[in-house]
């Protein structure tokens, strides 16, 4: 079952993530920016993956029409590059609150290079633990 979700941030520099759902509730995501611009990040947390612990980031904007596919087992997050930015993403599974998890956006093990200083982040996202990957 596909599920469609919307994420909206008022302030440039806001970080959301890094979110994922624990097995067996892992979800793939397809993300597109529908207003403004974001730097979107996928972080590989899949055990046994040749890219475990590595991340990829891409600028998604209304003007460039790009989308990012995030496989199940990868964490997802983004930073707004403009005020009033919005993303739309489809997930391959419904959200399961008990399976929701994440890692910190600034976990030194992953060294994600956000393009802007972090202007805003939720208490939940700021409190995720370091390094779930091994």
N, C-alpha and C positions, 0 to 999 in steps of 0.2 A: 504494500500500500504506500503510495507516495503521499507526502505531506508537504504543504507549502507554508513557509514562514516568512515573516518580515522582521527586519531589524532596523531601528532608526536611532540615530544619534544627533543631538543638537550641536555638539561642539567639536570643532576640528581638534584632532589629537586624541580623541577618545579611543580607548582600547577595549574590545570585547573578546573574551576568551582567555585561555585556550581550552575549548570544550570538546568532550567526546563522550560516548556512551560505552560503558563496559560490556564485554561479551556476556551473554550471547546477544546483546541488544545493539551491537555496533551498527552504525548507519553511514551510508554513503551520502554525500551532499553535492549538489550542483548549485553554485553561487553566482549571482549576477548583481551588479550595482544598478539600481533603478533611479537613483537621485544622488547627485554629488560625485564623490570619488572616495575609494577606500584602498588600502594596502591589505590584501587578503593573504592569509598564511595557512598552509597545511603542514603539520608536523607528524612524521611517521612514528607511531608507537606500536607497530605490529611486530610481535615476537617472531624472530627468524627472518625478518625482512632484510634485504641487503642494504636498505637505506634507513634502518632503524636509528632514530635519534636525529635524523636530518630533516631540514625544513625547506620549503619553497615558498616564495612570496611573489605576488603579481598585483600590479595596479589594475583595479577594475573601476570603470567609470561609465557614466552615461554616454560619453562621447566615443570611447574606444570599443564598446559593445562586447568586451571579453567576458568569458565565464571561467570559473575554476571548478574542476572536479576534485572532490576530496574523498578518497576511498574509505570504507569502513576500517576502523582501527587507527585512523589518523585523527589528531586533534585539530580543531579549527579555531581561528581567531582573525580579527581584523582591526585596523586602525583607520579612523576617518581622516581623510586628507583635506576635506572641506567641511564647513559648517553645514548642518541640515542634510546629512548623508543617509541614504537608505539602501539596504540590500534586500534582495528576495532570494530565498534558497529553498530548494526542494530536497527532502530527505527520503531515503529509501524505506524508512521505518518510522513509526510513530514514536514520539518522545516517551521515555520511561523514566520517571523521576528517580526511582531507586537505582537506576544504572548511570545516572548523570555524574560525570566526573570532569577533571581538568588538571592542567599543570599551569604554573605561573608563567605569565607573559615574559618575565625577565629571568627565568631559570638559567643560571650560568652554564649549565650543561648543554643547553640547546643554542644559546647565544643568538636568539632571533634579533635581527637588526631592524628595528622599527624606524621608519623614515623621519618621524617627528618625536619631540619629547612627549611623554605621556601626560596629557592634560587632564584626563578623567578616566577612572576605572572603578567598577563596582567593588564593594567590600568583598563580595563572594569571589570575584575574579582575582582580586589582590591576595586572597588567602589560600589559593590552591597550593598544594605542596610542590616541592622540587622533585624532579627526576623520577618518573615512574618507569622509564625505559632502563634496560640494563644491558 
